[in-house]
Amino acid sequence: MKRIVIIGSGNLAEALARAVAASSLEAVQIWARNPERGPAVARIAGCGWSDDPAGLDRTADLYLIAVSDRAVAEVASTLPIPASAAVAHTAGSVPLEAIPGHFARRAVFYPMQTFTKGRPVDFSVIPIFLETADPGFRAELESLARTLSRTVLWADSAQRARVHLAAVFACNFANHMYALGEETVRRAGLDFGVLKPLIAETAAKACDARSPRDVQTGPAVRNDTATQERHRALLDGDPTLQEIYTQISKNIWQTSRKR
């Protein structure tokens, strides 16, 4: 299985295009509705582009559906993908069954990483989570995944949903905390740059530790209520942020006591 059509032109589709172009696999087409992004991703992949369902390349071994979660089922059911082809979606929280059952070789191919337009990533270190109901397809799918990454794991839809939830906590929520930190230092007349060494060390320390809980610091884990009250006073004008601060601090203290 070498010839791939990537369906989509978003951040993940772009990352897949880069990874496939740098591997022994072949991107034969980017199919995407966006007339600006589609050709741009196709140039990265070194292949053609189409936004016409009738123009979908029908010679590929694998059709990778890299679109938004809510669009997976529609794309899989409406594009004229050959029923004999392998079809996989890349969504973490979408079940395998979003791909119609007439595709005997249907699968999930979920790379767990945050992707940003124009920002290359090392795909070889990204965990790829696989699922298929076809036992005869497993070895072929895993072989293709290992062409792109050193870390390939099998996970059913229920497991993958929890992995995706974990990723939201570890990535999306953590990044939102950085944004709140930026907002707070800017109110003090300072630049976000003053927080960057702290963010880098926090992430590095968590990655090096047996568990992030082992390296938790701050007033909440110490139950330093005086400092917490001063912080809450600074947030008097923003009850939403005050509640976020209170609830996270409470959760840190409660979970640290269980260890």
Residue pairs with C-beta under 8 A, 6 or more apart in sequence:
1 61
1 62
1 86
1 140
1 141
1 143
1 144
2 24
2 25
2 26
2 61
2 144
3 25
3 26
3 28
3 59
3 60
3 61
3 62
4 20
4 25
4 26
4 27
4 28
4 60
4 61
4 62
4 63
4 64
5 27
5 28
5 29
5 30
5 31
5 56
5 57
5 60
5 62
5 63
5 64
6 13
6 16
6 17
6 20
6 27
6 29
6 30
6 31
6 41
6 45
6 64
6 66
7 13
7 30
7 31
7 32
7 63
7 64
7 65
7 66
7 67
7 75
7 79
8 31
8 32
8 65
8 66
8 67
9 30
9 32
9 33
9 34
9 37
9 38
9 40
9 41
10 37
10 66
10 67
10 68
11 115
11 116
11 117
12 66
12 90
12 111
12 115
13 30
13 32
13 41
13 66
13 67
14 40
14 41
14 44
14 115
14 117
14 118
15 111
15 113
15 115
15 120
15 121
15 123
16 64
16 66
16 90
16 111
17 27
17 30
17 41
17 42
17 44
17 45
18 44
18 45
18 120
18 123
19 123
19 148
20 26
20 27
20 45
20 148
21 27
21 44
21 45
21 46
22 123
23 147
23 148
24 147
25 144
25 147
25 148
26 47
27 45
27 46
27 47
28 47
28 48
28 57
28 59
28 60
29 42
29 47
29 48
29 49
29 50
29 56
29 57
29 60
30 38
30 39
30 41
30 42
30 45
30 47
30 48
30 49
30 50
31 38
31 49
31 50
31 51
31 55
31 56
31 57
31 79
32 38
32 41
32 49
32 51
33 51
34 51
35 51
38 49
38 50
38 51
39 49
41 49
42 48
42 49
48 57
50 56
50 57
53 78
53 79
53 80
54 80
56 79
56 80
56 81
58 80
58 81
58 82
58 85
60 85
61 85
61 86
62 85
62 86
62 87
62 88
62 144
63 79
63 81
63 85
63 86
63 87
63 88
64 88
64 89
64 90
64 109
65 72
65 75
65 76
65 87
65 88
65 89
65 90
65 99
66 89
66 90
67 75
67 89
69 91
69 93
69 94
72 89
72 91
72 94
72 98
72 99
73 94
73 98
73 99
76 87
76 89
76 98
76 99
76 100
76 103
77 100
81 87
81 103
83 102
83 103
83 104
84 104
84 105
85 103
85 105
86 103
86 105
86 106
86 107
86 137
86 140
86 141
87 99
87 103
87 105
87 106
87 107
88 99
88 106
88 107
88 108
88 109
88 141
89 98
89 99
89 108
89 109
90 108
90 109
90 110
90 111
91 98
91 108
91 110
92 110
92 112
92 129
92 160
92 161
92 163
92 164
92 167
93 160
93 161
93 164
93 165
94 108
95 157
96 106
96 107
96 108
96 131
96 132
96 133
96 157
97 157
99 106
99 107
100 106
104 134
105 132
105 134
105 137
106 132
106 133
106 134
107 130
107 131
107 132
107 134
107 137
107 141
108 129
108 130
108 131
108 132
108 157
108 160
109 128
109 130
109 141
109 145
110 128
110 129
110 130
110 155
110 160
110 163
110 164
111 123
111 126
111 127
111 128
111 129
111 149
112 126
112 127
112 128
112 129
112 163
112 164
112 167
113 121
113 126
114 171
114 172
114 175
115 121
123 148
123 149
124 148
124 149
124 150
125 149
125 150
125 151
126 149
126 151
127 149
127 151
127 152
127 153
128 145
128 148
128 149
128 151
128 152
128 153
129 153
129 154
129 155
129 159
129 160
129 163
130 138
130 141
130 142
130 145
130 152
130 153
130 154
130 155
131 154
131 155
131 156
131 157
131 160
132 138
132 141
138 154
142 152
142 154
145 152
146 152
155 163
178 195
178 199
180 241
180 244
181 192
181 195
182 192
182 195
185 191
185 192
185 194
185 195
186 192
205 215
206 212
206 215
209 215
213 255
213 256
213 259
216 252
216 256
218 252
219 227
219 228
219 231
219 249
220 228
220 248
220 249
220 250
220 252
220 253
220 256
221 252
221 253
221 256
223 253
228 245
228 249
231 245
232 242
232 245
232 246
235 241
235 242
235 245
236 242
